[in-house]
Amino acid sequence: MRLLLAGGLLLGGTLLAETPSPEEMWAIIQQQQAEIERLRSLVEESQGEATAARGAAEEAQLAATEARTESRQVQARVEATALAVEEMGESSGAGQVGWWDRTSIGGYGELHANFYEDASDAIDFHRFVIFLNHQYNDWIGLYSELEVEHSIAGDGQNGEVELEQAFIRMDWTDRFSTDAGLFLMPVGILNEIHEPNTFFGVERNNIESRIIPSTWWEAGVKGTWRFGNGIAVDGAVTSGLDMSPAGVIRGGRQKVSEAINDVPAYSGRIRYTGIPGLEVAFSAFYQDDMAQSDPADIQGLLTTAHVDYRKGGFGIRALYARWDLDGTLSADAEEQFGYYLEPSYRWTIDDFFGDIGVYFRYSNYEYFSSRLLENEIYEIGLNYWPVEMVVFKADLQDISQSDQYGSKGDFAFNLGVGYQF
């Protein structure tokens, strides 16, 4: 357009100056037409380059889209392959890919040293325990526990090798599960959770040893119902005790070793943990014939109640347990009971040195062992946890009013070390 306008002005000026001849006019028009053609070719060339650029961009975008699509397809194939491998591992037994990822090992142990005024001092590696668990899938698992007691087992030795747990747990829903096999009885505080770093004192308290015969396990089936308000209920049908007419509760444990199983036992527990740091529980165990291998007929009912509460560093435990026996046995054995109260306080020294805790325990219990033994024990002590799973312990017991320890003097001093992993 500028060239045309310039040409027009030039033409106008020329006409004003001098009117050209027809030949000169034709030459001017041809020059203008040539210029127009040149400009048109430049425009067309520019448009062609733009079109080519747009085409190249579109081709590149298409290629990128195809690449993304192929990448997604490859990723989908990888995920499908991984899922197939996982399902193969879950549907197959041991030895297939991934079984080791679902198998765990753990355990605990404890060494005790006991010092008395009027009896021989003793040192004993009381327990060495191995846990071996396997998760078959997200709702079926195996739990087992093998223990060596008193360091060495065999003829004439003090120790035993014991299978304390071996059961299959099936989590049918988030709130209901079943255990089938050999498991710890749902009674008291320590019978199910008794790793040395979880309680105060070198030895386990006597109420959960003489009245509740911890560690106590049976074989059978147990169901657990968990409710959203912090309440859980356990119910079990199991093998039972085989107690002699002498009425010794602890001696009635058969440990599921070719155990007589003429009469089943029934147990149940209700537990509340709806407040952080608090556990309150009630349990009961009933067996219609606790002297299965003897003509004597002994019915037995064990009832327990406990509170375990911790807030900050302060903690308190209290437990009561009672046997009511009826049948062919000594009148002194018909009622056997015990309770303890244990306040404690635990605090952190620092991140490097760990925690320390102190406690006081008062125990009062009566149990039958050829005669009725009455006991009242006062105990103080401390625990030191350099790390959470390792503990060193020391305690001092006043046993002057204890028939169980009566011949050993007025005081006992105990040291211990324990671990869990």
C-alpha positions in Angstrom: 0.0 0.0 0.0 2.8 2.4 0.8 4.4 1.7 -2.6 1.1 2.3 -4.3 0.6 5.6 -2.5 4.1 6.6 -3.2 3.6 5.6 -6.8 0.4 7.6 -6.9 2.1 10.7 -5.5 5.0 10.2 -7.9 2.6 9.8 -10.8 0.6 12.8 -9.7 3.7 14.9 -9.4 4.9 13.7 -12.8 1.5 14.5 -14.3 1.7 17.9 -12.8 5.2 18.4 -14.0 4.8 16.7 -17.4 2.1 14.5 -18.9 3.9 11.2 -19.9 3.4 9.5 -23.2 1.4 6.2 -23.5 4.6 4.2 -23.7 6.0 5.8 -20.6 2.6 5.2 -18.8 2.8 1.4 -19.7 6.4 1.2 -18.4 5.4 2.8 -15.1 2.4 0.3 -14.7 4.7 -2.6 -15.4 7.2 -1.5 -12.8 4.4 -1.1 -10.2 3.0 -4.5 -11.1 6.4 -6.1 -10.7 6.7 -4.5 -7.2 3.3 -5.7 -6.2 4.2 -9.3 -7.3 7.4 -9.1 -5.3 5.5 -8.0 -2.2 2.9 -10.7 -2.7 5.6 -13.4 -2.9 7.1 -12.1 0.3 3.8 -12.3 2.1 3.0 -15.8 0.7 6.5 -17.0 1.8 5.9 -15.6 5.3 2.5 -17.2 5.5 4.0 -20.6 4.4 6.7 -20.4 7.0 4.0 -19.7 9.7 1.9 -22.6 8.4 4.9 -24.9 8.5 5.7 -23.8 12.0 2.2 -24.4 13.2 2.3 -27.8 11.5 5.5 -28.7 13.2 4.1 -27.6 16.6 1.0 -29.7 16.1 3.1 -32.7 15.1 5.3 -32.2 18.2 2.2 -31.9 20.4 0.7 -35.1 18.9 4.0 -36.9 19.5 4.1 -35.7 23.1 0.5 -36.9 23.6 1.3 -40.3 22.1 4.4 -40.5 24.4 2.3 -39.7 27.5 -0.3 -42.3 26.5 2.4 -44.9 25.9 4.0 -44.0 29.3 0.6 -44.5 31.1 0.2 -47.8 29.3 3.6 -49.0 30.4 3.0 -47.8 34.0 -0.3 -49.6 34.0 1.4 -52.8 32.9 4.0 -52.4 35.6 1.4 -52.0 38.3 -0.6 -54.9 37.0 2.5 -57.1 37.0 3.3 -56.0 40.6 -0.2 -56.8 41.7 -0.1 -60.2 40.1 3.2 -61.0 41.9 1.8 -59.8 45.2 -1.4 -61.9 44.8 0.7 -64.9 43.8 2.7 -64.5 47.0 -0.4 -64.1 49.1 -2.1 -67.1 47.6 1.0 -69.3 47.8 2.7 -70.6 51.0 6.1 -70.0 52.4 8.9 -69.9 49.9 7.1 -67.6 47.4 8.1 -64.0 46.7 7.5 -61.7 49.6 6.9 -64.1 52.4 9.9 -62.8 54.4 8.4 -59.3 54.4 5.4 -60.7 56.4 7.4 -62.6 58.9 8.7 -60.9 62.1 10.9 -62.1 65.0 11.2 -60.6 68.5 11.6 -61.7 72.1 12.7 -60.8 75.6 14.8 -62.0 78.5 15.6 -61.3 82.1 18.3 -62.1 84.7 17.5 -62.0 88.4 19.7 -61.9 91.5 18.1 -62.5 94.9 19.7 -61.8 98.3 18.2 -62.9 101.6 19.1 -62.5 105.3 18.7 -66.1 106.3 18.9 -68.1 103.1 21.3 -68.7 100.2 21.5 -66.0 97.7 20.7 -66.9 94.1 21.2 -65.7 90.6 19.1 -67.0 87.7 18.6 -66.2 84.0 14.9 -66.6 84.5 13.6 -66.4 81.0 14.8 -66.4 77.4 11.9 -66.0 75.0 11.6 -65.8 71.2 8.6 -64.5 69.3 8.0 -65.7 65.7 5.0 -64.3 63.8 3.8 -64.4 60.3 1.1 -62.4 58.5 -0.5 -64.5 55.7 -2.5 -61.6 54.4 -4.1 -58.5 55.8 -6.5 -60.4 58.1 -4.9 -63.8 59.0 -1.7 -64.1 61.1 0.3 -66.6 63.1 1.6 -65.7 66.6 4.0 -67.9 68.5 6.3 -67.7 71.6 8.9 -70.2 72.6 10.6 -69.9 76.1 13.5 -71.4 77.9 13.2 -71.0 81.7 16.1 -71.0 84.1 18.8 -71.2 81.4 18.9 -75.0 80.9 16.4 -77.7 80.5 16.6 -81.5 80.7 16.6 -84.4 83.1 17.6 -83.2 86.5 17.8 -79.6 85.4 15.8 -76.7 86.8 14.7 -75.3 83.5 12.0 -76.0 80.9 11.5 -75.4 77.3 7.9 -74.2 76.8 5.6 -73.2 74.0 3.6 -70.4 75.5 1.7 -69.2 72.4 0.9 -70.6 69.0 -2.4 -69.4 67.6 -4.0 -68.2 64.4 -5.7 -64.8 64.6 -8.3 -63.9 62.1 -9.5 -60.2 62.0 -13.0 -60.8 60.5 -13.8 -57.1 60.7 -12.2 -54.0 62.2 -14.0 -54.8 65.5 -14.2 -58.6 65.7 -11.3 -61.1 65.7 -10.8 -64.7 66.8 -7.8 -66.6 68.1 -7.5 -70.4 67.6 -4.7 -72.4 69.1 -2.6 -72.0 72.2 -2.9 -68.5 73.8 -2.4 -66.6 77.1 -5.5 -66.4 79.2 -7.2 -63.0 79.3 -6.9 -62.4 83.1 -5.1 -59.8 85.2 -2.4 -57.3 84.0 0.8 -59.3 83.6 -0.5 -62.6 82.2 -0.7 -61.3 78.6 1.9 -58.4 78.8 4.8 -59.4 81.0 8.0 -58.3 79.2 10.4 -57.0 81.9 10.5 -53.4 80.6 6.7 -53.1 81.1 6.5 -53.5 84.9 8.2 -52.4 88.1 10.0 -54.9 90.3 12.6 -57.6 89.6 10.1 -60.5 90.2 6.5 -60.5 89.0 4.1 -59.6 91.8 2.9 -62.6 93.9 -0.8 -62.0 93.3 -0.2 -62.6 89.6 1.9 -65.6 90.3 0.2 -67.4 93.2 -3.5 -66.4 92.7 -3.4 -65.9 89.0 -0.9 -68.6 88.0 1.0 -66.5 85.5 2.2 -67.2 83.0 -0.9 -69.2 82.2 -1.9 -70.4 78.8 -4.5 -72.9 77.5 -5.7 -74.2 74.1 -9.0 -73.3 72.5 -10.9 -70.6 70.8 -11.2 -66.9 71.8 -13.3 -64.2 70.3 -12.7 -60.4 70.8 -15.3 -57.7 70.2 -14.1 -54.1 70.1 -16.6 -51.3 70.4 -16.0 -47.7 69.3 -16.5 -46.3 72.9 -13.3 -47.9 74.2 -14.9 -51.1 75.5 -13.6 -54.5 74.4 -15.0 -57.9 75.3 -13.2 -61.3 75.2 -14.8 -64.7 75.5 -13.0 -68.1 75.3 -13.6 -71.8 75.5 -10.4 -73.6 76.4 -8.7 -76.5 78.1 -8.5 -76.2 81.8 -6.6 -76.9 85.0 -6.0 -80.3 86.5 -5.6 -79.6 90.2 -5.0 -82.1 92.9 -7.3 -82.2 96.0 -4.5 -80.4 97.8 -5.9 -77.2 96.3 -2.7 -75.8 94.8 -3.8 -73.5 92.0 -0.5 -73.0 90.3 0.2 -76.7 90.3 -2.9 -77.3 88.2 -1.5 -75.9 85.0 -1.2 -78.5 82.3 0.6 -76.2 79.8 -1.3 -78.0 77.0 1.2 -81.0 77.2 -1.0 -84.0 76.5 -3.5 -82.2 78.7 -6.6 -83.9 80.1 -9.5 -82.3 78.5 -12.6 -84.0 79.9 -14.1 -80.7 81.0 -13.8 -77.4 79.2 -13.2 -74.1 80.9 -14.9 -70.8 80.1 -13.4 -67.4 80.5 -14.4 -63.8 79.8 -13.2 -60.3 80.2 -14.6 -56.8 79.7 -12.0 -54.0 79.4 -12.3 -50.2 79.1 -9.6 -48.1 77.5 -11.6 -45.1 76.4 -9.6 -42.5 78.4 -5.9 -42.1 77.3 -3.6 -43.8 79.8 -6.4 -45.7 81.6 -7.3 -49.4 81.5 -10.0 -50.9 83.7 -10.9 -54.6 83.4 -12.9 -57.4 84.9 -12.4 -61.0 84.1 -13.8 -64.4 85.2 -12.7 -68.0 84.7 -14.9 -71.0 85.5 -14.3 -74.7 85.4 -16.8 -77.4 86.5 -14.1 -80.0 87.4 -10.6 -78.7 88.2 -9.4 -82.1 89.4 -9.9 -84.0 86.1 -7.4 -86.8 86.8 -8.7 -87.4 90.3 -12.0 -88.8 91.6 -12.4 -85.6 93.6 -14.9 -83.1 92.3 -13.8 -79.5 92.5 -15.6 -76.6 90.9 -13.7 -73.4 90.6 -14.4 -69.7 89.8 -11.7 -67.1 89.5 -12.7 -63.4 89.4 -10.3 -60.5 88.9 -10.5 -56.7 88.6 -7.8 -54.2 88.0 -7.0 -50.6 87.2 -3.9 -49.4 85.4 -3.6 -45.7 84.9 -0.7 -43.4 83.8 -0.8 -39.7 83.3 2.4 -37.9 82.6 5.0 -39.4 84.9 2.6 -40.6 87.5 1.2 -44.1 87.4 -0.9 -46.4 89.6 -1.8 -50.1 89.4 -4.3 -51.9 91.6 -5.4 -55.5 91.2 -7.7 -57.9 93.1 -8.0 -61.6 92.3 -10.0 -64.3 94.1 -10.6 -68.1 93.8 -13.8 -69.6 95.1 -13.5 -73.4 95.2 -16.1 -75.9 96.1 -16.0 -79.7 96.4 -13.6 -82.4 97.8 -10.8 -80.3 99.2 -9.5 -78.7 102.4 -11.7 -76.0 103.8 -8.6 -73.7 104.0 -8.3 -74.0 100.2 -11.8 -72.9 99.4 -11.1 -69.2 99.4 -7.7 -67.9 98.0 -7.3 -64.2 97.2 -4.9 -61.4 96.9 -4.6 -57.7 96.0 -1.9 -55.1 95.5 -1.6 -51.4 95.2 1.3 -49.9 93.3 1.9 -46.1 92.8 4.9 -45.1 90.8 6.5 -42.1 89.1 8.7 -42.1 86.0 10.7 -39.2 84.4 13.2 -38.6 81.7 16.8 -37.8 82.7 17.7 -36.6 79.2 17.6 -37.9 75.6 21.0 -39.7 76.0 20.6 -41.3 79.5 16.9 -42.3 79.2 14.3 -42.7 82.0 14.2 -43.6 85.6 11.2 -44.6 87.7 10.5 -45.3 91.4 7.6 -47.3 92.9 6.0 -48.6 96.1 3.9 -51.7 96.3 1.8 -53.1 99.0 0.7 -56.8 98.6 -1.7 -58.8 100.7 -2.5 -62.4 99.6 -3.5 -65.9 100.9 -3.0 -69.1 98.9 -3.0 -72.7 99.7 0.1 -75.0 99.5 -0.3 -77.9 101.9 -1.6 -75.2 104.3 -2.9 -71.7 104.0 -0.1 -69.2 103.6 -0.8 -65.6 104.6 1.4 -62.8 103.3 1.7 -59.1 103.7 4.6 -57.5 101.8 5.9 -54.0 101.5 8.2 -53.2 98.6 10.1 -50.2 97.2 12.3 -50.0 94.2 13.4 -48.4 91.0 13.7 -49.1 87.3 16.2 -47.5 84.9 15.5 -47.5 81.2 18.6 -46.3 79.2 16.4 -47.0 76.2 12.8 -48.0 76.1 13.4 -51.7 75.5 16.2 -52.3 78.1 15.7 -52.0 81.9 17.8 -52.3 85.0 15.9 -53.0 88.3 16.5 -52.9 92.0 14.0 -53.4 94.9 13.9 -54.0 98.6 11.1 -56.1 100.2 9.9 -56.3 103.7 9.0 -60.0 104.0 8.8 -60.2 107.8 5.0 -60.9 107.6 5.1 -63.4 104.9 4.6 -67.2 105.3 5.9 -67.7 101.8 9.3 -66.2 102.6 9.2 -66.6 106.4 12.3 -68.8 106.7 14.4 -66.4 104.6 14.6 -63.5 107.1 12.9 -60.1 107.3 14.2 -58.5 104.2 15.0 -59.4 100.6 17.0 -57.4 98.1 16.7 -58.1 94.4 18.6 -56.9 91.3 17.6 -57.5 87.7 18.3 -56.7 84.1 15.8 -57.3 81.2 15.3 -56.5 77.6 12.8 -56.8 74.8 13.3 -56.5 71.0 
